[in-house]
């Protein structure tokens, strides 16, 4: 549930064209090393070993299969070998709107953690992440970011407090095995929302599984509803402080859900999905189609034991409307505000090594792909570039021999997503508005006689209040 992608499908940056970004991270290493030297390797806290090293904790997704953990540990070994003055310990962490605030307030986050684009500016404004602007300024690729993506982690002066590490555009994930069982062609997925409804009805009738499902909990219901509304040509605000919830596009999106749920009965029996729950049921073969980030294959495979043969991915259907587009977002890596100066420098070193070098340095990209391939982890799943498409395409050539995902089953997505207009998520009170819309979606799916007009009238008022409060 992250944002601030450019509307330019090419995602091409015009900044710093004279300097190629496929460089090593020596500059960043030098800055971090200098910071460590200047600080004299500040004393460790009472609960850290007094071994002369700077100790940091870094995020690893919760619930990974052992092979994925082994791959992560291998990368830690490689990092510590290259940075003998830094010790890294992994800490399980997965961002959710419902738990992040409590973790932040309680000081239980790792030194390096990730958040969606939508959280970046608010965390910066409130000083809830470390100011690492001086360190990020020296990263060799700092000025090569697509400026709209970079903005998600920047303060008003343009200093980068959080580093964009990944971007995505929403996609329609579908189960090829259920398609085949229902007599549908898995190589010809739906291209309109009417076709989505028809396919969902057929899958449900022929297999007994949910033909289509949506998230509704922990602000994900609002995220996905906004995605569909964007695809229909609508928005949830006008970009100038006014909520636009009570609109024809929003009404159509909800009425379509209402019809699929109550007329077709093609949405199964779980209407309280969060992100983890819907991933689990999709990977288990209980859902024919659902909408989520186009780069979700890795989570489905490493955390939910997805059978690759089942998987299909295509672009979202877009309405014939000049305003229709695909909701995009991404992930920022940030540093705990409690980190000491030497820990912050070490944290930026880790972010550069683990997340960014594989996007900018051929040797690092190959090393990362090799470790993942050796441990059976996905290599080559689709994502959108944080720099430009030419850079992304070059990286794909570097790792081609290690690609082990069913790329041909993702071709309906990868062959079209770069031609679709990408839209930013709302930038004001994003999560608060999503929470308002969660309730709307849940009501439509659980109350047969839900009054969509009344729900939208109330949601319009509540969303406007949230936007006003955040302004």
MARTI-402294 format. One record per residue (C-alpha): x, y, z; residue in three letters. Coordinates in steps of 0.25 Angstrom, whole numbers, padded with zeros to 4 digits, always signed. Layout:
<atoms>
XYZALA...
</atoms>
This chain:
<atoms>
+0000+0000+0000UNK+0010+0010-0004UNK+0011+0021-0014UNK+0017+0033-0021UNK+0020+0027-0035UNK+0021+0035-0047UNK+0009+0035-0057UNK+0020+0034-0068UNK+0019+0019-0072UNK+0034+0019-0076UNK+0038+0023-0062UNK+0050+0030-0068UNK+0058+0041-0060UNK+0065+0052-0068UNK+0074+0055-0056UNK+0089+0052-0056UNK+0089+0046-0070UNK+0104+0049-0071UNK+0107+0039-0059UNK+0104+0025-0061UNK+0098+0018-0049UNK+0104+0004-0051UNK+0115+0008-0042UNK+0120+0002-0029UNK+0116+0007-0016UNK+0131+0011-0012UNK+0126+0025-0009UNK+0116+0021+0000UNK+0125+0011+0007UNK+0135+0023+0008UNK+0125+0032+0015UNK+0121+0021+0024UNK+0135+0017+0028UNK+0139+0031+0030UNK+0127+0033+0039UNK+0131+0021+0047UNK+0145+0025+0048UNK+0141+0039+0053UNK+0132+0033+0063UNK+0143+0024+0068UNK+0133+0012+0067UNK+0125+0018+0078UNK+0122+0009+0090UNK+0112-0002+0089UNK+0100-0001+0097UNK+0099-0010+0109UNK+0092-0021+0102UNK+0102-0022+0091UNK+0115-0030+0091UNK+0127-0022+0094UNK+0135-0027+0081UNK+0138-0014+0075UNK+0128-0015+0064UNK+0116-0007+0061UNK+0104-0015+0063UNK+0091-0013+0055UNK+0078-0021+0054UNK+0072-0022+0040UNK+0058-0026+0036UNK+0054-0040+0030UNK+0040-0043+0026UNK+0033-0051+0037UNK+0028-0065+0033UNK+0039-0069+0022UNK+0042-0083+0018UNK+0055-0088+0023UNK+0062-0087+0010UNK+0058-0072+0009UNK+0064-0070+0023UNK+0077-0078+0019UNK+0078-0069+0007UNK+0077-0056+0015UNK+0087-0062+0025UNK+0097-0064+0014UNK+0095-0049+0009UNK+0098-0045+0024UNK+0111-0054+0024UNK+0115-0047+0011UNK+0113-0033+0016UNK+0120-0036+0029UNK+0132-0041+0021UNK+0132-0028+0013UNK+0130-0020+0026UNK+0137-0026+0037UNK+0134-0014+0046UNK+0119-0017+0046UNK+0111-0028+0052UNK+0097-0031+0046UNK+0086-0038+0053UNK+0073-0041+0046UNK+0059-0038+0053UNK+0046-0042+0048UNK+0037-0031+0043UNK+0025-0029+0034UNK+0019-0015+0032UNK+0004-0014+0034UNK-0004-0002+0037UNK-0009-0008+0050UNK+0004-0012+0057UNK+0014-0002+0051UNK+0010+0010+0060UNK+0011+0002+0073UNK+0024-0004+0069UNK+0029+0011+0066UNK+0024+0016+0079UNK+0029+0004+0087UNK+0043+0005+0081UNK+0043-0010+0076UNK+0046-0007+0061UNK+0059-0012+0056UNK+0070-0002+0052UNK+0067-0004+0038UNK+0052-0006+0034UNK+0043-0004+0022UNK+0030+0004+0020UNK+0021+0008+0008UNK+0023+0020+0000UNK+0011+0026+0007UNK+0017+0026+0020UNK+0030+0033+0017UNK+0027+0048+0017UNK+0019+0047+0030UNK+0030+0039+0037UNK+0040+0050+0032UNK+0031+0062+0037UNK+0029+0056+0051UNK+0044+0052+0052UNK+0041+0037+0054UNK+0052+0032+0046UNK+0067+0036+0046UNK+0071+0047+0037UNK+0081+0040+0028UNK+0081+0051+0018UNK+0096+0053+0019UNK+0099+0039+0016UNK+0089+0037+0005UNK+0095+0049-0002UNK+0108+0041-0005UNK+0101+0029-0011UNK+0106+0028-0025UNK+0092+0026-0030UNK+0086+0037-0022UNK+0082+0046-0034UNK+0079+0035-0043UNK+0065+0032-0036UNK+0053+0035-0044UNK+0050+0048-0037UNK+0035+0045-0033UNK+0040+0032-0027UNK+0051+0039-0019UNK+0041+0049-0014UNK+0034+0038-0005UNK+0047+0038+0004UNK+0051+0052+0003UNK+0048+0064+0013UNK+0044+0078+0007UNK+0058+0082+0005UNK+0061+0070-0004UNK+0069+0062+0006UNK+0066+0047+0006UNK+0063+0041+0019UNK+0058+0028+0014UNK+0063+0020+0002UNK+0053+0015-0009UNK+0057+0001-0011UNK+0045-0005-0019UNK+0033+0000-0027UNK+0021-0007-0033UNK+0009-0006-0041UNK-0004-0013-0037UNK-0007-0026-0044UNK-0018-0036-0046UNK-0013-0050-0040UNK-0020-0062-0044UNK-0019-0077-0042UNK-0017-0084-0056UNK-0021-0098-0050UNK-0034-0092-0046UNK-0036-0086-0059UNK-0033-0099-0066UNK-0042-0107-0057UNK-0053-0096-0060UNK-0051-0098-0075UNK-0045-0084-0077UNK-0032-0081-0084UNK-0021-0078-0075UNK-0013-0071-0086UNK-0025-0062-0089UNK-0028-0055-0075UNK-0039-0045-0074UNK-0037-0031-0081UNK-0049-0024-0075UNK-0056-0024-0062UNK-0068-0030-0068UNK-0059-0042-0072UNK-0054-0042-0058UNK-0068-0044-0053UNK-0071-0055-0063UNK-0059-0062-0061UNK-0061-0062-0045UNK-0075-0067-0047UNK-0070-0078-0056UNK-0059-0082-0046UNK-0068-0082-0034UNK-0079-0090-0041UNK-0069-0101-0047UNK-0059-0102-0036UNK-0066-0098-0023UNK-0055-0088-0020UNK-0056-0073-0019UNK-0055-0068-0033UNK-0051-0054-0028UNK-0047-0049-0015UNK-0043-0035-0009UNK-0036-0030+0004UNK-0044-0023+0014UNK-0036-0022+0027UNK-0024-0013+0032UNK-0026-0002+0022UNK-0025-0012+0010UNK-0039-0011+0007UNK-0038+0004+0004UNK-0025+0001-0004UNK-0031-0009-0013UNK-0044-0001-0015UNK-0036+0011-0018UNK-0028+0003-0028UNK-0041-0002-0035UNK-0046+0013-0035UNK-0034+0018-0042UNK-0035+0007-0052UNK-0049+0012-0055UNK-0044+0027-0056UNK-0047+0032-0042UNK-0039+0037-0030UNK-0041+0037-0015UNK-0037+0052-0015UNK-0035+0063-0024UNK-0020+0066-0020UNK-0024+0079-0014UNK-0030+0075-0001UNK-0044+0071-0005UNK-0049+0056-0003UNK-0055+0050-0016UNK-0061+0038-0010UNK-0076+0040-0014UNK-0074+0038-0029UNK-0079+0030-0040UNK-0066+0022-0041UNK-0067+0018-0026UNK-0081+0015-0028UNK-0078+0006-0040UNK-0067-0001-0032UNK-0076-0004-0020UNK-0088-0008-0028UNK-0079-0018-0036UNK-0075-0024-0023UNK-0089-0025-0018UNK-0094-0032-0030UNK-0082-0042-0030UNK-0084-0045-0015UNK-0100-0046-0015UNK-0105-0049-0029UNK-0093-0057-0034UNK-0089-0063-0021UNK-0075-0064-0027UNK-0066-0058-0016UNK-0066-0070-0006UNK-0069-0068+0009UNK-0057-0060+0014UNK-0060-0045+0014UNK-0049-0041+0025UNK-0036-0043+0017UNK-0024-0036+0021UNK-0011-0036+0012UNK-0005-0048+0018UNK-0018-0056+0019UNK-0022-0054+0004UNK-0008-0058+0000UNK-0009-0071+0008UNK-0023-0075+0002UNK-0019-0071-0012UNK-0006-0079-0011UNK-0014-0091-0006UNK-0023-0091-0018UNK-0036-0085-0011UNK-0036-0072-0020UNK-0037-0071-0035UNK-0033-0056-0036UNK-0030-0044-0027UNK-0023-0031-0028UNK-0010-0028-0022UNK+0004-0022-0025UNK+0010-0028-0038UNK+0022-0032-0031UNK+0015-0041-0021UNK+0021-0054-0026UNK+0032-0055-0016UNK+0023-0054-0004UNK+0014-0064-0010UNK+0025-0074-0012UNK+0034-0071+0000UNK+0024-0069+0010UNK+0012-0077+0005UNK+0017-0089-0003UNK+0011-0085-0016UNK+0012-0096-0027UNK+0018-0088-0038UNK+0010-0096-0048UNK-0003-0090-0042UNK+0002-0076-0044UNK-0003-0065-0054UNK-0002-0050-0054UNK-0008-0040-0064UNK-0010-0025-0064UNK-0022-0018-0058UNK-0033-0016-0067UNK-0034-0001-0070UNK-0047+0006-0074UNK-0048+0014-0087UNK-0046+0027-0079UNK-0035+0037-0081UNK-0033+0037-0066UNK-0032+0022-0063UNK-0019+0017-0059UNK-0011+0007-0050UNK-0009+0010-0035UNK+0006+0009-0033UNK+0014+0010-0020UNK+0027+0004-0014UNK+0035+0002-0002UNK+0045+0010+0006UNK+0056+0006+0015UNK+0058+0014+0027UNK+0066+0015+0039UNK+0061+0015+0054UNK+0061+0029+0060UNK+0068+0023+0072UNK+0080+0019+0064UNK+0094+0025+0068UNK+0102+0032+0058UNK+0111+0019+0055UNK+0099+0010+0055UNK+0092+0019+0045UNK+0104+0019+0036UNK+0105+0004+0037UNK+0090+0003+0034UNK+0092+0011+0021UNK+0103+0002+0017UNK+0094-0010+0019UNK+0083-0004+0011UNK+0092-0001+0000UNK+0098-0015+0000UNK+0085-0023+0002UNK+0075-0015-0006UNK+0082-0005-0016UNK+0095-0011-0021UNK+0087-0022-0028UNK+0079-0011-0035UNK+0092-0004-0039UNK+0104-0012-0039UNK+0106-0024-0049UNK+0115-0032-0039UNK+0105-0030-0028UNK+0093-0033-0036UNK+0099-0047-0040UNK+0103-0050-0026UNK+0089-0047-0021UNK+0083-0056-0032UNK+0093-0067-0030UNK+0090-0068-0015UNK+0075-0068-0017UNK+0076-0078-0028UNK+0085-0087-0020UNK+0075-0087-0009UNK+0062-0089-0017UNK+0057-0074-0016UNK+0051-0067-0027UNK+0059-0059-0037UNK+0053-0050-0048UNK+0039-0047-0043UNK+0034-0035-0049UNK+0035-0021-0042UNK+0036-0007-0047UNK+0049+0001-0047UNK+0052+0011-0037UNK+0062+0018-0047UNK+0058+0016-0061UNK+0054+0005-0070UNK+0067+0004-0078UNK+0074+0001-0065UNK+0064-0009-0061UNK+0065-0016-0074UNK+0080-0016-0073UNK+0079-0023-0059UNK+0070-0034-0065UNK+0081-0037-0075UNK+0091-0039-0064UNK+0083-0049-0056UNK+0077-0056-0068UNK+0083-0069-0066UNK+0078-0070-0051UNK+0064-0067-0054UNK+0055-0078-0048UNK+0041-0072-0048UNK+0030-0075-0059UNK+0033-0063-0067UNK+0024-0067-0078UNK+0012-0068-0068UNK+0014-0054-0065UNK+0015-0049-0079UNK+0001-0043-0079UNK+0006-0034-0068UNK+0021-0031-0072UNK+0017-0029-0087UNK+0007-0018-0084UNK+0009-0011-0070UNK+0020-0001-0076UNK+0010+0004-0085UNK-0001+0007-0075UNK-0002+0020-0068UNK+0003+0019-0054UNK-0004+0027-0043UNK+0001+0032-0029UNK-0007+0028-0017UNK-0013+0039-0009UNK-0003+0047-0002UNK-0011+0053+0010UNK-0017+0044+0021UNK-0015+0032+0012UNK-0016+0021+0022UNK-0027+0028+0029UNK-0036+0029+0017UNK-0033+0015+0014UNK-0038+0011+0028UNK-0051+0018+0025UNK-0052+0011+0012UNK-0049-0003+0019UNK-0063-0001+0026UNK-0070+0002+0013UNK-0065-0011+0006UNK-0067-0020+0018UNK-0082-0015+0019UNK-0084-0017+0004UNK-0079-0031+0005UNK-0086-0035+0018UNK-0100-0028+0018UNK-0108-0032+0006UNK-0117-0019+0006UNK-0105-0010+0008UNK-0109+0004+0003UNK-0097+0008-0005UNK-0102+0023-0007UNK-0103+0024+0009UNK-0089+0018+0011UNK-0083+0027+0001UNK-0089+0039+0007UNK-0084+0036+0021UNK-0070+0032+0015UNK-0069+0045+0008UNK-0071+0052+0021UNK-0061+0044+0029UNK-0050+0044+0018UNK-0051+0059+0017UNK-0050+0060+0032UNK-0037+0051+0032UNK-0031+0060+0021UNK-0034+0073+0028UNK-0028+0067+0041UNK-0016+0063+0033UNK-0014+0076+0026UNK
</atoms>
